[in-house]
Amino acid sequence: MSLAAPSPAPPSDPVIFPPTNLAELHALHQRAQAVRDQLESGPKLKTARQALLARAQADLETAKQNLQREKLQQMQHETQLKTLQSRSDDLRVKLNTVKKNDEYNAILKDLHTNQTAIRQEEEAILEQMAKVETLTAEVARLESELAAKTRDYNEFVAQLETRLASQRTLLKRLEAALTQGESIVPESGRETYRRAIQRRGADAMAAVDNMVCTGCYVQITQQSFNDLHLPDLLVTCKSCSRILYFPTALENLLKRDEEVRPRKRRGKAATNSSD
Protein backbone atom coordinates (compact mmCIF):
# COMPACT_ATOMS: atom_id res chain seq x y z
CA MET A 1 0.00 0.00 0.00
CA SER A 2 1.31 3.44 -0.86
CA LEU A 3 0.02 6.86 -0.02
CA ALA A 4 0.63 9.87 -2.20
CA ALA A 5 2.68 12.70 -0.79
CA PRO A 6 0.67 15.71 0.35
CA SER A 7 -0.15 18.20 -2.36
CA PRO A 8 2.04 21.30 -2.53
CA ALA A 9 1.21 23.99 -0.02
CA PRO A 10 -0.95 26.83 -1.35
CA PRO A 11 0.65 30.22 -1.97
CA SER A 12 1.71 31.79 1.31
CA ASP A 13 -0.38 34.90 0.73
CA PRO A 14 -3.25 34.14 -1.70
CA VAL A 15 -5.49 37.04 -2.60
CA ILE A 16 -8.83 36.96 -0.76
CA PHE A 17 -11.33 39.51 -1.96
CA PRO A 18 -14.20 40.43 0.37
CA PRO A 19 -17.49 39.11 -1.05
CA THR A 20 -19.74 41.64 -2.72
CA ASN A 21 -22.81 39.39 -3.15
CA LEU A 22 -24.25 36.12 -1.89
CA ALA A 23 -22.70 34.16 -4.74
CA GLU A 24 -19.22 35.29 -3.75
CA LEU A 25 -20.05 34.74 -0.08
CA HIS A 26 -21.05 31.15 -0.85
CA ALA A 27 -17.89 30.61 -2.88
CA LEU A 28 -15.88 31.86 0.10
CA HIS A 29 -17.70 29.40 2.39
CA GLN A 30 -16.95 26.58 -0.04
CA ARG A 31 -13.30 27.58 -0.18
CA ALA A 32 -13.09 27.64 3.62
CA GLN A 33 -14.81 24.25 3.84
CA ALA A 34 -12.31 22.76 1.39
CA VAL A 35 -9.46 24.02 3.57
CA ARG A 36 -11.13 22.58 6.69
CA ASP A 37 -11.51 19.22 4.94
CA GLN A 38 -7.82 19.22 4.06
CA LEU A 39 -6.89 20.13 7.64
CA GLU A 40 -9.06 17.29 8.88
CA SER A 41 -7.53 14.81 6.44
CA GLY A 42 -3.97 15.71 7.45
CA PRO A 43 -3.88 13.73 10.73
CA LYS A 44 -5.59 10.79 9.01
CA LEU A 45 -2.90 10.71 6.33
CA LYS A 46 -0.24 10.85 9.02
CA THR A 47 -1.88 8.00 10.94
CA ALA A 48 -2.05 5.90 7.78
CA ARG A 49 1.65 6.49 7.11
CA GLN A 50 2.45 5.60 10.72
CA ALA A 51 0.55 2.33 10.29
CA LEU A 52 2.62 1.49 7.20
CA LEU A 53 5.83 2.26 9.06
CA ALA A 54 4.71 0.20 12.07
CA ARG A 55 3.89 -2.72 9.77
CA ALA A 56 7.38 -2.55 8.24
CA GLN A 57 8.90 -2.48 11.73
CA ALA A 58 6.77 -5.47 12.75
CA ASP A 59 7.83 -7.41 9.63
CA LEU A 60 11.48 -6.73 10.44
CA GLU A 61 11.02 -7.81 14.06
CA THR A 62 9.31 -11.03 12.96
CA ALA A 63 12.16 -11.79 10.51
CA LYS A 64 14.74 -11.18 13.24
CA GLN A 65 12.91 -13.53 15.60
CA ASN A 66 12.75 -16.20 12.88
CA LEU A 67 16.47 -15.77 12.23
CA GLN A 68 17.25 -16.07 15.92
CA ARG A 69 15.15 -19.23 16.18
CA GLU A 70 16.89 -20.86 13.21
CA LYS A 71 20.31 -19.93 14.58
CA LEU A 72 19.37 -21.50 17.90
CA GLN A 73 18.28 -24.69 16.19
CA GLN A 74 21.56 -24.77 14.26
CA MET A 75 23.47 -24.43 17.52
CA GLN A 76 21.43 -27.27 19.03
CA HIS A 77 22.24 -29.51 16.06
CA GLU A 78 25.93 -28.61 16.32
CA THR A 79 25.94 -29.42 20.03
CA GLN A 80 24.21 -32.74 19.34
CA LEU A 81 26.76 -33.49 16.61
CA LYS A 82 29.65 -32.93 19.00
CA THR A 83 27.98 -35.24 21.52
CA LEU A 84 27.55 -37.97 18.90
CA GLN A 85 31.12 -37.57 17.66
CA SER A 86 32.42 -37.86 21.19
CA ARG A 87 30.37 -41.03 21.71
CA SER A 88 31.77 -42.48 18.46
CA ASP A 89 35.28 -41.87 19.75
CA ASP A 90 34.41 -43.65 23.00
CA LEU A 91 32.86 -46.59 21.14
CA ARG A 92 35.99 -46.99 18.98
CA VAL A 93 38.16 -47.11 22.08
CA LYS A 94 35.91 -49.78 23.61
CA LEU A 95 35.89 -51.68 20.33
CA ASN A 96 39.68 -52.05 20.56
CA THR A 97 39.64 -53.26 24.15
CA VAL A 98 36.64 -55.61 24.22
CA LYS A 99 37.47 -59.36 24.23
CA LYS A 100 34.11 -61.06 23.90
CA ASN A 101 32.61 -61.47 20.46
CA ASP A 102 29.04 -60.62 21.45
CA GLU A 103 30.20 -57.42 23.18
CA TYR A 104 32.24 -56.55 20.10
CA ASN A 105 29.21 -56.97 17.84
CA ALA A 106 27.02 -54.92 20.19
CA ILE A 107 29.52 -52.06 20.23
CA LEU A 108 29.88 -52.27 16.47
CA LYS A 109 26.11 -52.00 16.11
CA ASP A 110 26.03 -49.01 18.45
CA LEU A 111 28.82 -47.39 16.46
CA HIS A 112 26.93 -47.90 13.21
CA THR A 113 23.76 -46.41 14.73
CA ASN A 114 25.76 -43.49 16.11
CA GLN A 115 27.36 -42.82 12.73
CA THR A 116 23.92 -42.77 11.11
CA ALA A 117 22.81 -40.19 13.69
CA ILE A 118 25.94 -38.14 12.96
CA ARG A 119 25.14 -38.05 9.23
CA GLN A 120 21.57 -36.98 10.03
CA GLU A 121 22.81 -34.16 12.26
CA GLU A 122 25.30 -33.03 9.61
CA GLU A 123 22.48 -32.87 7.04
CA ALA A 124 20.30 -30.99 9.50
CA ILE A 125 23.11 -28.51 10.12
CA LEU A 126 23.49 -27.89 6.38
CA GLU A 127 19.74 -27.26 6.11
CA GLN A 128 19.86 -24.86 9.05
CA MET A 129 22.81 -23.02 7.54
CA ALA A 130 20.81 -22.52 4.34
CA LYS A 131 17.82 -21.24 6.34
CA VAL A 132 20.01 -18.89 8.35
CA GLU A 133 21.61 -17.55 5.17
CA THR A 134 18.19 -16.93 3.59
CA LEU A 135 16.80 -15.26 6.71
CA THR A 136 19.93 -13.14 7.13
CA ALA A 137 19.42 -11.77 3.61
CA GLU A 138 15.72 -11.22 4.37
CA VAL A 139 16.54 -9.26 7.52
CA ALA A 140 19.02 -7.11 5.58
CA ARG A 141 16.40 -6.42 2.91
CA LEU A 142 13.75 -5.48 5.47
CA GLU A 143 16.20 -3.24 7.33
CA SER A 144 16.96 -1.42 4.09
CA GLU A 145 13.25 -1.07 3.31
CA LEU A 146 12.51 0.19 6.80
CA ALA A 147 15.26 2.79 6.54
CA ALA A 148 13.84 4.00 3.21
CA LYS A 149 10.28 4.06 4.56
CA THR A 150 11.42 5.95 7.64
CA ARG A 151 13.07 8.59 5.44
CA ASP A 152 9.94 8.81 3.29
CA TYR A 153 7.76 9.12 6.40
CA ASN A 154 9.89 11.91 7.86
CA GLU A 155 9.82 13.81 4.56
CA PHE A 156 6.07 13.26 4.29
CA VAL A 157 5.45 14.57 7.80
CA ALA A 158 7.64 17.63 7.20
CA GLN A 159 5.76 18.47 3.98
CA LEU A 160 2.43 17.78 5.64
CA GLU A 161 3.16 20.04 8.61
CA THR A 162 4.28 22.82 6.27
CA ARG A 163 1.10 22.50 4.24
CA LEU A 164 -1.16 22.33 7.30
CA ALA A 165 0.47 25.40 8.83
CA SER A 166 -0.12 27.31 5.58
CA GLN A 167 -3.72 26.13 5.44
CA ARG A 168 -4.38 27.14 9.05
CA THR A 169 -3.19 30.64 8.20
CA LEU A 170 -5.32 30.65 5.05
CA LEU A 171 -8.37 29.48 6.98
CA LYS A 172 -8.01 32.33 9.48
CA ARG A 173 -7.97 34.83 6.63
CA LEU A 174 -10.96 33.18 4.97
CA GLU A 175 -12.92 33.20 8.21
CA ALA A 176 -12.07 36.86 8.71
CA ALA A 177 -13.33 37.61 5.19
CA LEU A 178 -16.50 35.61 5.91
CA THR A 179 -17.13 37.61 9.08
CA GLN A 180 -16.66 40.79 7.10
CA GLY A 181 -18.88 39.41 4.35
CA GLU A 182 -21.87 39.06 6.67
CA SER A 183 -22.50 42.75 6.04
CA ILE A 184 -23.89 41.91 2.58
CA VAL A 185 -26.54 39.63 4.11
CA PRO A 186 -29.81 41.53 4.61
CA GLU A 187 -29.96 42.59 8.24
CA SER A 188 -33.38 41.05 8.71
CA GLY A 189 -32.03 37.65 7.67
CA ARG A 190 -28.62 37.59 9.35
CA GLU A 191 -29.74 35.43 12.27
CA THR A 192 -31.25 32.95 9.82
CA TYR A 193 -28.02 33.02 7.85
CA ARG A 194 -25.87 32.42 10.93
CA ARG A 195 -28.00 29.52 12.14
CA ALA A 196 -27.97 27.93 8.68
CA ILE A 197 -24.18 28.26 8.34
CA GLN A 198 -23.62 26.91 11.83
CA ARG A 199 -25.83 23.90 11.09
CA ARG A 200 -24.86 23.08 7.50
CA GLY A 201 -21.71 25.00 6.69
CA ALA A 202 -21.11 25.73 3.01
CA ASP A 203 -24.04 23.47 2.13
CA ALA A 204 -26.42 26.02 3.66
CA MET A 205 -26.47 28.05 0.44
CA ALA A 206 -27.44 27.28 -3.14
CA ALA A 207 -27.66 29.15 -6.42
CA VAL A 208 -30.87 29.38 -8.43
CA ASP A 209 -30.59 28.19 -12.01
CA ASN A 210 -33.60 28.56 -14.30
CA MET A 211 -35.89 28.84 -11.25
CA VAL A 212 -34.47 25.60 -9.78
CA CYS A 213 -32.62 25.35 -6.45
CA THR A 214 -29.28 23.75 -7.29
CA GLY A 215 -29.09 22.34 -3.76
CA CYS A 216 -32.13 20.05 -3.96
CA TYR A 217 -33.07 20.49 -7.67
CA VAL A 218 -36.64 21.44 -6.82
CA GLN A 219 -38.28 24.33 -8.68
CA ILE A 220 -38.78 27.39 -6.51
CA THR A 221 -42.06 29.28 -6.37
CA GLN A 222 -42.71 32.37 -8.42
CA GLN A 223 -42.98 34.36 -5.20
CA SER A 224 -39.54 33.18 -4.08
CA PHE A 225 -38.13 34.07 -7.49
CA ASN A 226 -39.66 37.56 -7.20
CA ASP A 227 -38.34 37.94 -3.63
CA LEU A 228 -34.81 37.18 -4.85
CA HIS A 229 -34.94 40.49 -6.74
CA LEU A 230 -35.47 42.38 -3.47
CA PRO A 231 -32.12 43.35 -1.90
CA ASP A 232 -33.53 43.54 1.64
CA LEU A 233 -34.81 39.96 1.78
CA LEU A 234 -32.98 36.72 2.50
CA VAL A 235 -34.81 34.00 0.58
CA THR A 236 -34.67 30.31 1.51
CA CYS A 237 -35.73 27.28 -0.51
CA LYS A 238 -39.10 25.98 0.68
CA SER A 239 -37.96 22.43 -0.08
CA CYS A 240 -34.47 22.19 1.49
CA SER A 241 -34.26 25.46 3.49
CA ARG A 242 -31.02 26.50 1.79
CA ILE A 243 -30.35 30.21 1.39
CA LEU A 244 -30.94 31.07 -2.25
CA TYR A 245 -29.12 33.50 -4.48
CA PHE A 246 -28.70 34.28 -8.15
CA PRO A 247 -25.41 33.37 -9.83
CA THR A 248 -22.87 36.20 -9.89
CA ALA A 249 -23.49 37.23 -13.51
CA LEU A 250 -27.23 37.60 -12.90
CA GLU A 251 -26.69 39.42 -9.61
CA ASN A 252 -24.39 41.92 -11.34
CA LEU A 253 -26.99 42.41 -14.07
CA LEU A 254 -29.71 43.07 -11.49
CA LYS A 255 -27.48 45.55 -9.68
CA ARG A 256 -26.83 47.35 -12.94
CA ASP A 257 -30.57 47.46 -13.64
CA GLU A 258 -31.19 48.87 -10.15
CA GLU A 259 -28.66 51.62 -10.88
CA VAL A 260 -30.10 52.35 -14.32
CA ARG A 261 -33.74 52.64 -13.19
CA PRO A 262 -33.21 55.68 -10.92
CA ARG A 263 -31.29 57.46 -13.71
CA LYS A 264 -34.10 56.75 -16.16
CA ARG A 265 -36.67 57.99 -13.70
CA ARG A 266 -34.65 61.15 -13.06
CA GLY A 267 -34.22 61.66 -16.80
CA LYS A 268 -37.95 61.22 -17.45
CA ALA A 269 -38.81 63.62 -14.62
CA ALA A 270 -36.46 66.23 -16.07
CA THR A 271 -38.07 65.87 -19.51
CA ASN A 272 -41.56 66.29 -18.08
CA SER A 273 -40.54 69.39 -16.13
CA SER A 274 -39.04 70.99 -19.25
CA ASP A 275 -42.31 70.47 -21.08
C-alpha positions as CSV (number, residue, x, y, z in Angstrom):
1,M,0.0,0.0,0.0
2,S,1.3,3.4,-0.9
3,L,0.0,6.9,0.0
4,A,0.6,9.9,-2.2
5,A,2.7,12.7,-0.8
6,P,0.7,15.7,0.4
7,S,-0.2,18.2,-2.4
8,P,2.0,21.3,-2.5
9,A,1.2,24.0,0.0
10,P,-0.9,26.8,-1.4
11,P,0.7,30.2,-2.0
12,S,1.7,31.8,1.3
13,D,-0.4,34.9,0.7
14,P,-3.2,34.1,-1.7
15,V,-5.5,37.0,-2.6
16,I,-8.8,37.0,-0.8
17,F,-11.3,39.5,-2.0
18,P,-14.2,40.4,0.4
19,P,-17.5,39.1,-1.0
20,T,-19.7,41.6,-2.7
21,N,-22.8,39.4,-3.1
22,L,-24.3,36.1,-1.9
23,A,-22.7,34.2,-4.7
24,E,-19.2,35.3,-3.8
25,L,-20.0,34.7,-0.1
26,H,-21.1,31.2,-0.8
27,A,-17.9,30.6,-2.9
28,L,-15.9,31.9,0.1
29,H,-17.7,29.4,2.4
30,Q,-16.9,26.6,0.0
31,R,-13.3,27.6,-0.2
32,A,-13.1,27.6,3.6
33,Q,-14.8,24.2,3.8
34,A,-12.3,22.8,1.4
35,V,-9.5,24.0,3.6
36,R,-11.1,22.6,6.7
37,D,-11.5,19.2,4.9
38,Q,-7.8,19.2,4.1
39,L,-6.9,20.1,7.6
40,E,-9.1,17.3,8.9
41,S,-7.5,14.8,6.4
42,G,-4.0,15.7,7.4
43,P,-3.9,13.7,10.7
44,K,-5.6,10.8,9.0
45,L,-2.9,10.7,6.3
46,K,-0.2,10.8,9.0
47,T,-1.9,8.0,10.9
48,A,-2.1,5.9,7.8
49,R,1.6,6.5,7.1
50,Q,2.5,5.6,10.7
51,A,0.6,2.3,10.3
52,L,2.6,1.5,7.2
53,L,5.8,2.3,9.1
54,A,4.7,0.2,12.1
55,R,3.9,-2.7,9.8
56,A,7.4,-2.5,8.2
57,Q,8.9,-2.5,11.7
58,A,6.8,-5.5,12.8
59,D,7.8,-7.4,9.6
60,L,11.5,-6.7,10.4
61,E,11.0,-7.8,14.1
62,T,9.3,-11.0,13.0
63,A,12.2,-11.8,10.5
64,K,14.7,-11.2,13.2
65,Q,12.9,-13.5,15.6
66,N,12.8,-16.2,12.9
67,L,16.5,-15.8,12.2
68,Q,17.3,-16.1,15.9
69,R,15.2,-19.2,16.2
70,E,16.9,-20.9,13.2
71,K,20.3,-19.9,14.6
72,L,19.4,-21.5,17.9
73,Q,18.3,-24.7,16.2
74,Q,21.6,-24.8,14.3
75,M,23.5,-24.4,17.5
76,Q,21.4,-27.3,19.0
77,H,22.2,-29.5,16.1
78,E,25.9,-28.6,16.3
79,T,25.9,-29.4,20.0
80,Q,24.2,-32.7,19.3
81,L,26.8,-33.5,16.6
82,K,29.6,-32.9,19.0
83,T,28.0,-35.2,21.5
84,L,27.5,-38.0,18.9
85,Q,31.1,-37.6,17.7
86,S,32.4,-37.9,21.2
87,R,30.4,-41.0,21.7
88,S,31.8,-42.5,18.5
89,D,35.3,-41.9,19.8
90,D,34.4,-43.6,23.0
91,L,32.9,-46.6,21.1
92,R,36.0,-47.0,19.0
93,V,38.2,-47.1,22.1
94,K,35.9,-49.8,23.6
95,L,35.9,-51.7,20.3
96,N,39.7,-52.1,20.6
97,T,39.6,-53.3,24.1
98,V,36.6,-55.6,24.2
99,K,37.5,-59.4,24.2
100,K,34.1,-61.1,23.9
101,N,32.6,-61.5,20.5
102,D,29.0,-60.6,21.4
103,E,30.2,-57.4,23.2
104,Y,32.2,-56.6,20.1
105,N,29.2,-57.0,17.8
106,A,27.0,-54.9,20.2
107,I,29.5,-52.1,20.2
108,L,29.9,-52.3,16.5
109,K,26.1,-52.0,16.1
110,D,26.0,-49.0,18.4
111,L,28.8,-47.4,16.5
112,H,26.9,-47.9,13.2
113,T,23.8,-46.4,14.7
114,N,25.8,-43.5,16.1
115,Q,27.4,-42.8,12.7
116,T,23.9,-42.8,11.1
117,A,22.8,-40.2,13.7
118,I,25.9,-38.1,13.0
119,R,25.1,-38.0,9.2
120,Q,21.6,-37.0,10.0
121,E,22.8,-34.2,12.3
122,E,25.3,-33.0,9.6
123,E,22.5,-32.9,7.0
124,A,20.3,-31.0,9.5
125,I,23.1,-28.5,10.1
126,L,23.5,-27.9,6.4
127,E,19.7,-27.3,6.1
128,Q,19.9,-24.9,9.0
129,M,22.8,-23.0,7.5
130,A,20.8,-22.5,4.3
131,K,17.8,-21.2,6.3
132,V,20.0,-18.9,8.3
133,E,21.6,-17.5,5.2
134,T,18.2,-16.9,3.6
135,L,16.8,-15.3,6.7
136,T,19.9,-13.1,7.1
137,A,19.4,-11.8,3.6
138,E,15.7,-11.2,4.4
139,V,16.5,-9.3,7.5
140,A,19.0,-7.1,5.6
141,R,16.4,-6.4,2.9
142,L,13.8,-5.5,5.5
143,E,16.2,-3.2,7.3
144,S,17.0,-1.4,4.1
145,E,13.3,-1.1,3.3
146,L,12.5,0.2,6.8
147,A,15.3,2.8,6.5
148,A,13.8,4.0,3.2
149,K,10.3,4.1,4.6
150,T,11.4,6.0,7.6
151,R,13.1,8.6,5.4
152,D,9.9,8.8,3.3
153,Y,7.8,9.1,6.4
154,N,9.9,11.9,7.9
155,E,9.8,13.8,4.6
156,F,6.1,13.3,4.3
157,V,5.5,14.6,7.8
158,A,7.6,17.6,7.2
159,Q,5.8,18.5,4.0
160,L,2.4,17.8,5.6
161,E,3.2,20.0,8.6
162,T,4.3,22.8,6.3
163,R,1.1,22.5,4.2
164,L,-1.2,22.3,7.3
165,A,0.5,25.4,8.8
166,S,-0.1,27.3,5.6
167,Q,-3.7,26.1,5.4
168,R,-4.4,27.1,9.1
169,T,-3.2,30.6,8.2
170,L,-5.3,30.7,5.1
171,L,-8.4,29.5,7.0
172,K,-8.0,32.3,9.5
173,R,-8.0,34.8,6.6
174,L,-11.0,33.2,5.0
175,E,-12.9,33.2,8.2
176,A,-12.1,36.9,8.7
177,A,-13.3,37.6,5.2
178,L,-16.5,35.6,5.9
179,T,-17.1,37.6,9.1
180,Q,-16.7,40.8,7.1
181,G,-18.9,39.4,4.3
182,E,-21.9,39.1,6.7
183,S,-22.5,42.7,6.0
184,I,-23.9,41.9,2.6
185,V,-26.5,39.6,4.1
186,P,-29.8,41.5,4.6
187,E,-30.0,42.6,8.2
188,S,-33.4,41.0,8.7
189,G,-32.0,37.7,7.7
190,R,-28.6,37.6,9.4
191,E,-29.7,35.4,12.3
192,T,-31.3,33.0,9.8
193,Y,-28.0,33.0,7.8
194,R,-25.9,32.4,10.9
195,R,-28.0,29.5,12.1
196,A,-28.0,27.9,8.7
197,I,-24.2,28.3,8.3
198,Q,-23.6,26.9,11.8
199,R,-25.8,23.9,11.1
200,R,-24.9,23.1,7.5
201,G,-21.7,25.0,6.7
202,A,-21.1,25.7,3.0
203,D,-24.0,23.5,2.1
204,A,-26.4,26.0,3.7
205,M,-26.5,28.1,0.4
206,A,-27.4,27.3,-3.1
207,A,-27.7,29.1,-6.4
208,V,-30.9,29.4,-8.4
209,D,-30.6,28.2,-12.0
210,N,-33.6,28.6,-14.3
211,M,-35.9,28.8,-11.2
212,V,-34.5,25.6,-9.8
213,C,-32.6,25.3,-6.5
214,T,-29.3,23.7,-7.3
215,G,-29.1,22.3,-3.8
216,C,-32.1,20.1,-4.0
217,Y,-33.1,20.5,-7.7
218,V,-36.6,21.4,-6.8
219,Q,-38.3,24.3,-8.7
220,I,-38.8,27.4,-6.5
221,T,-42.1,29.3,-6.4
222,Q,-42.7,32.4,-8.4
223,Q,-43.0,34.4,-5.2
224,S,-39.5,33.2,-4.1
225,F,-38.1,34.1,-7.5
226,N,-39.7,37.6,-7.2
227,D,-38.3,37.9,-3.6
228,L,-34.8,37.2,-4.9
229,H,-34.9,40.5,-6.7
230,L,-35.5,42.4,-3.5
231,P,-32.1,43.4,-1.9
232,D,-33.5,43.5,1.6
233,L,-34.8,40.0,1.8
234,L,-33.0,36.7,2.5
235,V,-34.8,34.0,0.6
236,T,-34.7,30.3,1.5
237,C,-35.7,27.3,-0.5
238,K,-39.1,26.0,0.7
239,S,-38.0,22.4,-0.1
240,C,-34.5,22.2,1.5
241,S,-34.3,25.5,3.5
242,R,-31.0,26.5,1.8
243,I,-30.3,30.2,1.4
244,L,-30.9,31.1,-2.2
245,Y,-29.1,33.5,-4.5
246,F,-28.7,34.3,-8.1
247,P,-25.4,33.4,-9.8
248,T,-22.9,36.2,-9.9
249,A,-23.5,37.2,-13.5
250,L,-27.2,37.6,-12.9
251,E,-26.7,39.4,-9.6
252,N,-24.4,41.9,-11.3
253,L,-27.0,42.4,-14.1
254,L,-29.7,43.1,-11.5
255,K,-27.5,45.5,-9.7
256,R,-26.8,47.3,-12.9
257,D,-30.6,47.5,-13.6
258,E,-31.2,48.9,-10.2
259,E,-28.7,51.6,-10.9
260,V,-30.1,52.4,-14.3
261,R,-33.7,52.6,-13.2
262,P,-33.2,55.7,-10.9
263,R,-31.3,57.5,-13.7
264,K,-34.1,56.7,-16.2
265,R,-36.7,58.0,-13.7
266,R,-34.7,61.2,-13.1
267,G,-34.2,61.7,-16.8
268,K,-37.9,61.2,-17.5
269,A,-38.8,63.6,-14.6
270,A,-36.5,66.2,-16.1
271,T,-38.1,65.9,-19.5
272,N,-41.6,66.3,-18.1
273,S,-40.5,69.4,-16.1
274,S,-39.0,71.0,-19.2
275,D,-42.3,70.5,-21.1
